[in-house]
Amino acid sequence: MPPLSLYVHFPWCLRKCPYCDFNSHKAPDAIPEQRYVDGLLEDLDAQLALAGNRRALRSIFIGGGTPSLVSGAAVSRLLAGVRARCAMEPAVEISLEANPGAVDSAHFAAYRGAGVNRLSIGVQSLCARHLTALGRVHDPAQALEAVRIARAAGFDNINLDMMFALPGQTLRESREDLARLLALEPEHVSYYQLTLEPNTAFAHDPPPLPDDDLACDMQEQGIEMLAASGYRRYEISAYARAGRRCRHNLNYWRFGDYLGIGAGAHGKLTAESRRVERIARPRHPDAYLKSPAAPGTVSIPDDADLLLEFALNALRLVDGVEAGLLIRRTGLPAARSAPMRRRARATGLLDPSPTRFGPTVQGLRFLNDLIACFAPEA
């Protein structure tokens, strides 16, 4: 059976960012923490019953929304409830997302005491003008303070998110922005291009963005700067120092299983029959809290969709995966994907090695074209 992780979704934010397409909602004056954690644990009981095989958790990721809006007591009670219900691998990674506009030292110290051992802080930029353009609620000083507070609370595994190709951003500004971030010496950096997602404020009223050539220059410049500072690129937008790759995301990209609890959370489970099931929870917090243990929406991808989903995940990895993983994770015979693999190799985008399923250097650069080789219409 594939490794198993747990994703926990807290759906509230101080304000919806104009580029965000995640399931997030403006926080009420008083977040119903107690009721929501009760619901999460009810949800987990139901998900564990579906999972059947009681595998130890490899990782836990508390995301959102803005989980750092909730108290340390709520996170502590949540994790205590998870431990009472689930075995955990000895080196279990427990991550929590935080936004600099929703941070205080008491919260961070309590998260650390509850067992959170990795923080992911959404810095996005360290330039005041660009933070304003992105609709962020924090300023550069608050971002720097968030990192300082995290270190003071004892966190030695911190990811910092940063975007490039921001509205009106120049190549020099993107270099200076990343240089400021690297000076904070995080263990992990997520460095990715701002994209206009459907059904967002930016999609309805697009800001002026750098053109494709400039965005590419920014990415190449960033890759060089990160490498020179000791960060190895291991995924299309993820860079880590030695031993600090994100275990939770690696499980996604290697097509592992995961339970998803909370409003709008999604899960993926592999049955003993090798059939893959996807489970989606109600998106709105109020609807979710009415019946957190309800079955939710279950879908079963067909062979074509399963193959595409595997490619969408595994081909994001710089080193790809070993070829046999495609068969083990999907249950599909090698012959099912052979024509697509041949086509992708003929384009020079897929590694020709028979023992590896991964992108070439060119394939990573033109990842959408590579993945398209595995689409059903291909």
Secondary structure, 3 states (H helix, E strand, C coil): CCCEEEEEEECEECCCCCCCCCCCEECCCCCCHHHHHHHHHHHHHHHHHHHCCCCCEEEEEEEECCHHHCCHHHHHHHHHHHHHHCCEEEEEEEEEEECHHHCCHHHHHHHHHHCCCEEEEEEECCCHHHHHHCCCCCCHHHHHHHHHHHHHCCCCCEEEEEEECCCCCCHHHHHHHHHHHHCCCCCEEEEEECCCCCCCHHHHCCCCCCCHHHHHHHHHHHHHHHHHCCCEEEECCEEECCCCCCHHHHHHHCCCEEEEECCCCEEEEECCCCCEEEEECCCCHHHHHHCCCCCCEEECCCHHHHHHHHHHHHCCECCCEECHHHHHHHCCCHHHHHHHHHHHHHCCCECCCCCEECECHHHHHCHHHHHHCCCCCC
